[in-house]
């Protein structure tokens, strides 16, 4: 049986995910077999496990920090928003349908057996489980149906650390108010307080720490500084998606479509000196990039229509014919084709013309394809020809089946990669000055040397010297960041007290 400890927050974006990842790394370094767990996650950024199950990326990050392979057991319920009022519901890695918020609210307690089945399996396989909550436990309108905060703490019989964000101001009020809105038995489960994102002189803060301990009877187990650590965060709150205006030697613009998913596909480019990776929301922000990326999306047809209405489609066509590299990933790949058909009403229903830069057509199927893939780039032409033969790894998660229309005018397309006996799903269009590419594989840029090869080609196109740009292994970089996080957790949290809380339980 594993010992459990739960990290909850006074609000969204208080830093729960980061503290959870840090604790996972510390426990792992101390020799424990540790796993993360979050009963319900809401995110557009998802991951596909080795057995084809879909889960939230926050728990993937935490699993990486714990040096274990991600499993959907760590995130048995994933909600992927499809609109402001509804989400696709994924249970134990499999989509069970799309529900309106009110429908899911009435339904979710029926998923408790699935949550506990996943948790109990992790309980048997590990020595420590670090559980993450969601939002705030003080949402009094949701208390009766809670399966992710105090409801989960009770099911797991787990003590709770409450994390509060001091950077937003009002940290002591948020701590005290949260605790006062809990039921007495829930308040008794909170065994430690963590102040997060602190800047300045901690001696000035100490009187407040003493007063909040006196008023609540709960010890402050640490004050975490505002960290400069590069670890993936929750998609909807990521600072990565903020507009960036600086342009460096190589400028890559990712179009920030309304329902963008898996933006982490492009993080590797941020590690390369001299490369700017910008997320642009309007044609005016596009400027003059060396490569335009159309990312994945939760609603391909809806976001394609947005590209059309916002003027992005016309600008992409203009830039592509003028020589700017265009690369589509997953939904972005589908949009670059000639036609998208949705006979089953998976998204919008009906047929819609694609952007027309790739000679492919996509038909949306009722069942998603979720699979990890390994392969190699096959006979790449154009600016990225040096990628031919390079190995890649990643995962696919999409509803569409994409077919090649070899007989049409865009007949110069070739598959980018092959994967065993699976039909190749990547394509390219090298016509005159055009360099347009598409792939279904999330994480395709993460393989050793792939991002660097792309940057080298973009530099060479501008007459610049690729040898002036250096990079490191993305996998090694991430491991280093987890170690930095663990070092800060040890330095700023009272791990002796946290171990006492862990072992005492509730």
Backbone torsions as a table, in degrees:
resi	resn	phi	psi	omega
1	UNK	NA	132.3	-178.9
2	UNK	-85.1	153.0	169.0
3	UNK	-86.6	141.7	-177.8
4	UNK	-119.4	148.8	170.4
5	UNK	-142.0	139.3	-174.0
6	UNK	-116.7	139.4	178.1
7	UNK	-109.8	112.9	175.0
8	UNK	-113.8	167.0	-178.5
9	UNK	-129.6	157.0	177.5
10	UNK	-75.3	-15.0	-179.2
11	UNK	-163.5	171.5	172.8
12	UNK	-65.6	147.1	177.9
13	UNK	65.0	25.6	175.4
14	UNK	-76.8	-17.4	179.2
15	UNK	114.5	19.8	-178.5
16	UNK	-59.2	-46.7	-175.9
17	UNK	-61.5	-42.1	-177.9
18	UNK	-69.1	-43.1	177.9
19	UNK	-63.7	-40.3	177.4
20	UNK	-61.1	-46.1	178.4
21	UNK	-61.8	-41.6	179.3
22	UNK	-62.6	-42.6	178.1
23	UNK	-65.8	-39.1	177.1
24	UNK	-58.6	-42.7	-178.6
25	UNK	-67.5	-42.4	-179.7
26	UNK	-63.1	-47.5	179.6
27	UNK	-61.8	-39.4	176.8
28	UNK	-62.7	-45.4	178.8
29	UNK	-62.2	-30.6	-179.8
30	UNK	-83.1	5.2	172.7
31	UNK	95.4	7.9	-179.8
32	UNK	-92.1	147.8	171.2
33	UNK	-85.4	108.6	-170.1
34	UNK	-123.8	146.7	177.4
35	UNK	-136.5	145.3	173.0
36	UNK	-85.8	162.8	177.8
37	UNK	-155.1	135.4	171.3
38	UNK	-142.3	115.2	-171.2
39	UNK	-62.5	-37.7	-178.5
40	UNK	-141.9	126.0	178.4
41	UNK	-123.4	143.9	173.5
42	UNK	-118.0	116.2	-176.5
43	UNK	-165.4	149.8	171.2
44	UNK	-89.2	-19.9	176.7
45	UNK	-81.7	111.9	179.6
46	UNK	-127.1	173.0	-175.1
47	UNK	-138.8	151.1	176.6
48	UNK	-111.0	126.2	-177.9
49	UNK	-79.7	175.9	-177.9
50	UNK	-58.6	-32.9	-179.2
51	UNK	-94.6	14.8	174.1
52	UNK	85.0	12.9	179.5
53	UNK	-89.2	147.5	-177.6
54	UNK	-101.0	136.6	-179.2
55	UNK	-149.0	165.2	179.0
56	UNK	-71.9	145.2	-176.9
57	UNK	-71.5	-24.0	179.3
58	UNK	-58.9	-41.2	179.2
59	UNK	-75.9	-24.0	173.1
60	UNK	-64.8	-45.5	177.4
61	UNK	-58.6	-45.4	-179.1
62	UNK	-66.2	-35.6	176.0
63	UNK	-65.4	-41.6	176.2
64	UNK	-60.1	-41.4	178.1
65	UNK	-62.2	-33.9	179.5
66	UNK	-85.0	-0.2	-180.0
67	UNK	61.0	39.7	175.7
68	UNK	-130.3	162.5	-179.5
69	UNK	-76.8	134.3	179.0
70	UNK	-61.5	145.0	178.1
71	UNK	-141.0	143.9	177.8
72	UNK	-63.3	-15.3	174.0
73	UNK	-59.0	-27.1	-177.4
74	UNK	-77.4	-13.9	-179.8
75	UNK	-149.4	75.1	-172.8
76	UNK	-65.6	-23.6	177.8
77	UNK	-125.8	124.2	175.7
78	UNK	-123.8	127.8	176.4
79	UNK	-107.7	123.6	178.8
80	UNK	-112.7	105.7	-175.7
81	UNK	-57.5	132.5	174.5
82	UNK	-108.0	-15.9	178.0
83	UNK	-160.2	-178.1	178.2
84	UNK	-68.8	-16.1	-174.1
85	UNK	-125.2	8.8	-177.9
86	UNK	-154.5	160.8	-178.2
87	UNK	-146.0	152.5	167.2
88	UNK	-76.0	135.4	-177.3
89	UNK	-105.9	122.5	-178.9
90	UNK	-116.5	122.4	-176.8
91	UNK	-118.5	123.1	-178.2
92	UNK	49.8	41.3	172.8
93	UNK	89.4	-5.8	-177.5
94	UNK	-119.5	132.9	178.1
95	UNK	-70.2	130.2	179.4
96	UNK	-108.8	-3.7	178.3
97	UNK	141.6	179.2	178.4
98	UNK	-112.5	133.5	-176.8
99	UNK	-130.0	144.5	169.0
100	UNK	-68.1	157.0	-177.1
101	UNK	-56.4	-42.7	-179.3
102	UNK	-66.7	-36.5	179.0
103	UNK	-66.5	-44.6	179.8
104	UNK	-67.2	-37.7	179.9
105	UNK	-57.8	-40.4	179.8
106	UNK	-76.3	-22.7	-172.8
107	UNK	-94.2	-27.4	-162.4
108	UNK	-62.7	-29.9	179.7
109	UNK	-65.6	-19.3	175.9
110	UNK	-69.1	-13.9	-179.5
111	UNK	-89.7	-1.2	-179.1
112	UNK	-57.0	-42.3	177.0
113	UNK	-58.9	-37.2	178.3
114	UNK	-68.1	-39.6	177.3
115	UNK	-61.3	-47.7	-175.9
116	UNK	-72.8	-30.0	174.8
117	UNK	-61.8	-44.5	178.6
118	UNK	-66.3	-46.0	-178.7
119	UNK	-62.4	-43.3	-177.7
120	UNK	-65.0	-32.0	176.7
121	UNK	-68.3	-42.5	175.3
122	UNK	-63.6	-35.4	-179.7
123	UNK	-60.0	-39.2	-179.6
124	UNK	-73.1	-34.1	-170.9
125	UNK	-90.0	-9.7	-172.5
126	UNK	-131.0	167.1	177.2
127	UNK	-98.2	-29.3	-179.9
128	UNK	-136.7	137.7	171.8
129	UNK	-122.2	126.2	176.2
130	UNK	-104.0	112.7	-175.1
131	UNK	-96.8	137.9	176.4
132	UNK	-110.2	136.7	174.0
133	UNK	-86.5	-169.1	-179.5
134	UNK	-140.4	135.0	179.4
135	UNK	59.0	-125.1	-178.5
136	UNK	-127.6	143.6	176.0
137	UNK	-76.7	-5.8	-175.5
138	UNK	-95.8	18.4	175.8
139	UNK	-77.5	87.1	-169.3
140	UNK	-65.1	-22.8	177.4
141	UNK	-73.9	-15.3	-177.3
142	UNK	-106.8	-2.8	-170.1
143	UNK	-57.3	-41.5	-176.0
144	UNK	-64.0	-24.4	-178.4
145	UNK	-110.3	13.6	-171.8
146	UNK	-68.8	126.2	177.0
147	UNK	-127.1	8.2	-172.3
148	UNK	-129.7	-18.9	178.6
149	UNK	-112.1	-109.3	-177.9
150	UNK	-65.6	-29.5	174.7
151	UNK	-60.3	-42.0	178.3
152	UNK	-70.9	-39.3	178.7
153	UNK	-59.1	-39.6	179.0
154	UNK	-68.4	-42.3	179.7
155	UNK	-63.1	-36.0	-178.8
156	UNK	-91.3	-5.2	-175.7
157	UNK	51.7	52.2	-173.3
158	UNK	-111.8	134.4	169.8
159	UNK	-67.4	157.2	-172.4
160	UNK	-122.1	136.7	165.8
161	UNK	-103.0	129.1	-179.1
162	UNK	-102.7	119.7	-177.3
163	UNK	-101.5	134.2	179.7
164	UNK	-128.0	141.7	-177.6
165	UNK	-93.2	110.1	-179.2
166	UNK	-79.9	-19.3	-175.6
167	UNK	-65.9	-26.6	-178.7
168	UNK	-84.5	-9.9	-176.7
169	UNK	87.7	158.3	177.5
170	UNK	69.3	31.6	-172.9
171	UNK	-64.5	-39.5	-177.4
172	UNK	-71.7	-36.0	176.2
173	UNK	-65.7	-38.6	-179.3
174	UNK	-68.0	-36.5	177.6
175	UNK	-67.2	-52.2	-175.7
176	UNK	-64.8	-43.6	-179.8
177	UNK	-63.2	-41.4	178.1
178	UNK	-60.2	-48.3	-177.1
179	UNK	-64.7	-38.7	-178.2
180	UNK	-70.2	-23.2	178.8
181	UNK	-86.0	-5.7	176.1
182	UNK	-83.9	153.9	171.5
183	UNK	-68.6	159.3	-175.4
184	UNK	-58.1	-42.6	-178.5
185	UNK	-69.5	-30.0	177.1
186	UNK	-71.1	-43.7	179.4
187	UNK	-60.0	-34.4	-179.4
188	UNK	-67.9	-19.4	-179.6
189	UNK	-82.2	-14.9	178.8
190	UNK	-80.7	113.2	-173.2
191	UNK	-107.8	-7.8	-179.6
192	UNK	-162.3	149.2	178.6
193	UNK	-113.7	141.1	177.3
194	UNK	-126.1	123.6	172.5
195	UNK	-90.5	127.8	-175.0
196	UNK	-118.0	154.8	174.7
197	UNK	64.4	42.0	-178.7
198	UNK	-83.6	139.5	172.5
199	UNK	-127.2	141.5	173.8
200	UNK	112.5	-159.9	-175.2
201	UNK	-90.5	115.8	-176.0
202	UNK	-67.0	-23.7	179.1
203	UNK	-62.7	-31.5	177.6
204	UNK	-69.3	-27.2	-178.4
205	UNK	-81.7	-24.5	-169.9
206	UNK	-55.9	-42.1	178.4
207	UNK	-57.7	-37.3	177.6
208	UNK	-66.8	-37.4	178.6
209	UNK	-63.5	-41.6	-179.9
210	UNK	-65.8	-39.7	-178.1
211	UNK	-69.4	-39.1	-179.2
212	UNK	-70.3	-32.7	174.9
213	UNK	-65.8	-40.4	-179.8
214	UNK	-66.2	-41.2	-176.6
215	UNK	-74.6	-29.5	-175.6
216	UNK	-105.4	-22.1	-175.7
217	UNK	74.2	14.9	-178.0
218	UNK	-117.6	131.3	-177.3
219	UNK	-72.6	145.3	169.1
220	UNK	-83.3	116.5	-175.4
221	UNK	-94.3	3.6	174.7
222	UNK	162.0	162.2	176.4
223	UNK	-127.0	111.0	-180.0
224	UNK	-87.8	131.6	178.2
225	UNK	-74.5	168.0	170.9
226	UNK	-66.9	110.6	-171.8
227	UNK	-90.7	144.1	170.6
228	UNK	-106.4	72.1	-179.1
229	UNK	-124.1	134.3	-173.1
230	UNK	-96.0	85.2	179.5
231	UNK	-128.5	136.4	-177.8
232	UNK	-53.2	138.5	177.2
233	UNK	-117.5	178.9	-178.6
234	UNK	-62.4	138.8	-171.7
235	UNK	-60.7	-44.5	-172.1
236	UNK	-70.4	-17.2	-175.9
237	UNK	-114.8	9.7	-172.6
238	UNK	-71.4	131.1	174.9
239	UNK	-69.2	-18.2	178.3
240	UNK	-58.5	-29.1	-174.3
241	UNK	-85.4	-3.7	176.5
242	UNK	-65.5	146.3	179.1
243	UNK	-59.7	136.8	177.4
244	UNK	-124.7	130.3	-173.7
245	UNK	-99.1	-20.6	-175.7
246	UNK	-69.0	140.2	179.4
247	UNK	-123.6	130.0	-177.4
248	UNK	-110.7	-162.3	-174.7
249	UNK	-55.8	-43.8	175.0
250	UNK	-117.1	125.1	-175.7
251	UNK	-113.7	117.9	179.1
252	UNK	-115.0	124.3	-178.9
253	UNK	-111.1	121.3	175.0
254	UNK	-99.3	124.9	-179.8
255	UNK	-76.1	121.2	-176.8
256	UNK	-84.5	78.0	178.8
257	UNK	-67.5	155.8	-171.7
258	UNK	-57.3	-36.7	-176.0
259	UNK	-113.3	38.1	-177.7
260	UNK	-57.7	138.3	175.9
261	UNK	-129.1	156.9	173.7
262	UNK	55.7	46.4	176.1
263	UNK	-63.5	-17.3	179.5
264	UNK	-64.6	-11.1	176.0
265	UNK	-56.6	-22.1	-170.1
266	UNK	-111.9	0.3	-177.8
267	UNK	-57.2	-31.5	-176.1
268	UNK	-59.3	-31.1	-179.3
269	UNK	-67.0	-25.3	-179.5
270	UNK	-69.9	-15.4	-178.8
271	UNK	-84.3	-8.3	-173.8
272	UNK	-98.0	116.2	178.6
273	UNK	-57.9	141.7	179.0
274	UNK	86.7	4.1	179.9
275	UNK	-113.5	129.6	171.6
276	UNK	-105.9	130.9	176.3
277	UNK	-114.5	112.0	-175.4
278	UNK	-117.0	141.8	173.7
279	UNK	-104.1	115.4	-172.3
280	UNK	-110.8	138.3	-175.5
281	UNK	-106.8	-12.6	-178.3
282	UNK	-142.9	158.7	179.2
283	UNK	-59.3	-35.0	179.8
284	UNK	-62.4	-28.4	179.7
285	UNK	-81.4	-12.3	-172.2
286	UNK	-63.9	-38.5	-177.3
287	UNK	57.7	-129.3	-175.8
288	UNK	-132.7	69.3	-174.9
289	UNK	-72.8	158.7	175.0
290	UNK	-80.6	-28.7	178.2
291	UNK	-144.6	135.2	174.6
292	UNK	-107.0	129.1	177.8
293	UNK	-113.0	129.2	170.1
294	UNK	-101.6	114.1	-171.6
295	UNK	-83.2	-177.5	174.7
296	UNK	-69.6	163.5	-176.8
297	UNK	-150.8	155.1	175.5
298	UNK	-83.3	-15.1	178.9
299	UNK	-143.0	91.8	-173.6
300	UNK	-62.1	-48.4	-176.6
301	UNK	-66.4	-44.0	179.1
302	UNK	-59.8	-42.9	-179.2
303	UNK	-75.1	-28.9	173.7
304	UNK	-63.8	-43.0	178.1
305	UNK	-64.5	-34.4	175.7
306	UNK	-64.9	-42.5	176.4
307	UNK	-58.3	-39.1	-177.9
308	UNK	-68.5	-46.4	-176.2
309	UNK	-73.1	-29.6	-176.9
310	UNK	-83.6	-8.8	-178.4
311	UNK	92.8	-4.4	-179.5
312	UNK	-65.5	-40.0	-176.8
313	UNK	-59.1	-48.0	-179.9
314	UNK	-61.5	-38.1	-179.0
315	UNK	-70.2	-38.8	177.7
316	UNK	-62.3	-45.6	178.4
317	UNK	-59.8	-45.2	-179.9
318	UNK	-61.2	-47.6	-177.8
319	UNK	-66.7	-41.2	-178.9
320	UNK	-60.6	-43.9	-179.8
321	UNK	-70.8	-17.9	177.4
322	UNK	-92.6	-1.1	174.7
323	UNK	110.4	-6.6	177.5
324	UNK	-67.1	134.6	178.7
325	UNK	-70.6	135.1	176.8
326	UNK	-124.0	130.8	-178.1
327	UNK	-132.2	123.4	177.1
328	UNK	-107.9	135.7	177.9
329	UNK	-114.8	127.7	175.8
330	UNK	54.3	-109.7	179.6
331	UNK	-59.7	-34.5	176.1
332	UNK	-63.7	-36.5	175.1
333	UNK	-63.2	-45.5	179.6
334	UNK	-60.9	-42.2	-179.2
335	UNK	-61.4	-33.2	-177.0
336	UNK	-72.7	-10.2	179.9
337	UNK	-76.1	-174.4	-176.1
338	UNK	-89.5	-25.3	-175.3
339	UNK	-156.4	141.8	173.7
340	UNK	-124.1	127.0	-178.8
341	UNK	-119.1	136.2	-178.5
342	UNK	-129.7	70.5	-174.8
343	UNK	-67.5	-23.1	-176.6
344	UNK	-98.9	1.7	-179.7
345	UNK	69.4	32.1	178.7
346	UNK	-62.4	-38.0	179.1
347	UNK	-118.7	-94.0	-175.9
348	UNK	-99.3	-18.8	-174.8
349	UNK	81.9	153.4	177.4
350	UNK	80.9	-168.2	-179.3
351	UNK	-115.1	148.9	176.2
352	UNK	-145.6	141.5	178.0
353	UNK	-71.7	138.9	175.8
354	UNK	-83.3	-175.3	179.3
355	UNK	-67.6	-29.3	172.5
356	UNK	87.9	17.1	179.5
357	UNK	-92.1	-14.8	175.8
358	UNK	-122.8	141.9	-174.6
359	UNK	-87.0	60.9	-179.3
360	UNK	-136.2	156.1	174.4
361	UNK	-127.4	143.0	-177.0
362	UNK	-119.5	132.5	173.0
363	UNK	-115.6	126.6	-179.1
364	UNK	-79.8	127.4	179.6
365	UNK	-97.2	162.3	-178.7
366	UNK	-73.7	-26.9	-178.8
367	UNK	-109.5	135.6	179.9
368	UNK	-75.3	149.8	170.2
369	UNK	-94.4	117.6	178.5
370	UNK	-128.8	112.3	-174.2
371	UNK	-158.4	142.5	169.1
372	UNK	-80.5	144.6	-177.9
373	UNK	-134.8	148.4	169.1
374	UNK	-131.5	145.8	-179.0
375	UNK	-174.8	-158.4	179.9
376	UNK	-146.2	152.6	175.0
377	UNK	-70.7	133.3	-171.7
378	UNK	-118.9	111.3	173.0
379	UNK	54.7	51.6	177.7
380	UNK	-72.8	135.8	179.1
381	UNK	-112.4	171.5	175.9
382	UNK	79.5	-152.2	-171.9
383	UNK	-62.5	-28.7	-177.0
384	UNK	-101.0	26.3	-177.2
385	UNK	-59.7	-25.8	179.6
386	UNK	-65.9	-14.1	178.1
387	UNK	-74.8	-16.4	-177.8
388	UNK	-53.2	126.7	-179.9
389	UNK	89.3	-13.3	-179.9
390	UNK	-68.7	138.7	179.6
391	UNK	-85.6	146.2	176.7
392	UNK	-136.5	165.4	174.0
393	UNK	-145.2	156.7	179.9
394	UNK	169.5	-151.3	-179.3
395	UNK	-151.5	155.1	177.9
396	UNK	-115.0	141.8	177.7
397	UNK	-151.5	97.4	-175.0
398	UNK	-159.9	156.0	178.6
399	UNK	-93.1	-26.4	-173.5
400	UNK	-76.9	148.8	169.5
401	UNK	-109.7	121.6	-173.5
402	UNK	-107.1	128.2	-177.9
403	UNK	-117.7	148.1	179.5
404	UNK	-86.7	135.7	177.2
405	UNK	-110.2	75.0	-170.4
406	UNK	-61.6	-26.9	-173.7
407	UNK	-78.2	-9.4	-174.9
408	UNK	-82.6	-177.2	-171.8
409	UNK	-67.8	-23.8	-179.9
410	UNK	-91.7	59.2	-169.7
411	UNK	-86.3	3.1	-179.5
412	UNK	-86.1	5.3	-177.6
413	UNK	-73.9	143.7	175.5
414	UNK	-132.0	153.5	172.6
415	UNK	-62.6	140.8	177.0
416	UNK	-78.3	-40.1	-175.2
417	UNK	-144.2	165.1	173.5
418	UNK	-128.3	149.4	-178.7
419	UNK	-139.8	92.9	-178.9
420	UNK	59.4	-131.7	179.9
421	UNK	-98.6	13.5	177.9
422	UNK	-78.7	137.8	-179.4
423	UNK	-60.6	129.6	179.9
424	UNK	-57.5	138.3	-175.7
425	UNK	-123.7	8.3	175.2
426	UNK	-105.8	153.5	-177.5
427	UNK	-149.8	168.1	-179.0
428	UNK	-147.4	157.3	178.1
429	UNK	-136.4	103.9	-179.9
430	UNK	-114.0	93.8	-177.9
431	UNK	-129.5	121.6	-178.1
432	UNK	54.5	-115.2	-177.1
433	UNK	-92.5	-1.4	-172.9
434	UNK	-80.7	142.1	172.5
435	UNK	-134.9	89.4	-176.5
436	UNK	-119.0	131.3	-175.1
437	UNK	-133.7	153.1	175.4
438	UNK	-146.7	147.4	179.1
439	UNK	-152.9	146.2	175.1
440	UNK	-84.0	-10.4	-167.9
441	UNK	-83.2	115.2	169.4
442	UNK	-74.2	135.7	-178.5
443	UNK	86.4	10.5	-175.4
444	UNK	-65.7	-23.7	-179.5
445	UNK	-85.1	-8.6	-172.8
446	UNK	-79.2	-19.3	-177.6
447	UNK	-60.6	153.1	-176.5
448	UNK	-54.3	121.2	172.5
449	UNK	84.3	-8.4	-175.0
450	UNK	-70.6	-50.5	179.6
451	UNK	-62.4	-40.0	179.4
452	UNK	-63.6	-39.9	178.3
453	UNK	-63.1	-39.3	178.4
454	UNK	-64.7	-45.3	179.8
455	UNK	-64.6	-41.3	177.9
456	UNK	-57.6	-43.3	-178.5
457	UNK	-66.2	-39.2	179.0
458	UNK	-67.8	-36.8	176.3
459	UNK	-65.6	-46.3	-178.3
460	UNK	-61.0	-36.2	178.7
461	UNK	-60.7	-28.6	-179.6
462	UNK	-95.3	4.7	-179.7
463	UNK	76.9	22.0	179.8
464	UNK	-103.6	163.8	-174.0
465	UNK	-92.5	115.5	-179.7
466	UNK	-60.6	-29.8	-175.1
467	UNK	-66.7	-10.9	179.1
468	UNK	-80.9	-9.9	-178.4
469	UNK	-109.5	129.9	-176.8
470	UNK	-122.9	155.2	178.0
471	UNK	-146.1	174.1	177.8
472	UNK	-130.2	169.5	177.6
473	UNK	-62.3	129.3	179.3
474	UNK	-62.3	-40.2	179.9
475	UNK	-63.5	-44.1	178.5
476	UNK	-64.2	-39.9	179.9
477	UNK	-61.1	-44.9	-179.1
478	UNK	-63.3	-42.4	179.3
479	UNK	-61.9	-38.0	177.7
480	UNK	-63.5	-40.4	179.4
481	UNK	-64.6	-38.6	177.4
482	UNK	-64.4	-37.8	178.0
483	UNK	-66.2	-39.2	177.1
484	UNK	-63.2	-42.7	178.7
485	UNK	-61.2	-46.3	179.8
486	UNK	-61.3	-38.8	178.4
487	UNK	-61.6	-40.9	179.2
488	UNK	-70.3	-35.8	176.1
489	UNK	-62.5	-45.8	179.2
490	UNK	-63.3	-37.5	-176.1
491	UNK	-72.9	-35.0	-169.1
492	UNK	-112.1	-14.2	174.7
493	UNK	-108.8	149.3	178.4
494	UNK	-82.3	87.5	-176.0
495	UNK	-65.5	-29.0	176.4
496	UNK	-61.6	-44.7	179.2
497	UNK	-67.2	-39.3	-179.9
498	UNK	-65.3	-37.8	175.6
499	UNK	-64.6	-37.5	177.6
500	UNK	-63.3	-43.3	177.8
501	UNK	-62.7	-44.0	-180.0
502	UNK	-59.5	-46.3	-174.8
503	UNK	-74.9	-32.0	-179.0
504	UNK	-74.9	-31.1	-178.3
505	UNK	64.2	-149.5	179.6
506	UNK	-122.0	NA	NA
